Amino acid sequence: MGVVSDTHVFPADLLDLQRRWYAAEAAWVADPTEETRGVFAAVGAELYAHPHWGGVGNQYEAFMALKKAGRPDAAASAA
C-alpha cells in the first residue's frame, strides 16, 4: 500500500472530529471539571457516531493517519 495523505484516505470531517477530541481531552486533563468532561464526552460521542469511524477496522487506521499528521495539542504544547 502506498503512502497517501490522511485527507485522501479519510474524510476531512473525521480528522477534524479527532482533532477536536484531542483538544477536548487536553482541556479535561488541564481542568478536570464536569463541564470539560461533558465537552469531552460530547465530542467523543460525535466521533464514534461518524459513519466512517464505525466501519470495521477504520478506528485504528483513522487514529494512525491522525497520529502521522501530528497531534495538534502536542504541537501547541511544544511551542
C-alpha positions, 0 to 999 in steps of 0.5 A: 500500500502506498503512502497517501495523505490522511485527507485522501484516505479519510474524510476531512470531517473525521480528522477534524472530529479527532482533532477536536477530541484531542483538544477536548481531552487536553482541556479535561486533563488541564481542568478536570471539571464536569463541564470539560468532561461533558465537552469531552464526552460530547465530542467523543460521542460525535466521533464514534457516531461518524459513519466512517469511524464505525466501519470495521477496522477504520478506528485504528487506521483513522487514529494512525493517519491522525497520529502521522499528521501530528497531534495538534495539542502536542504541537501547541504544547511544544511551542 
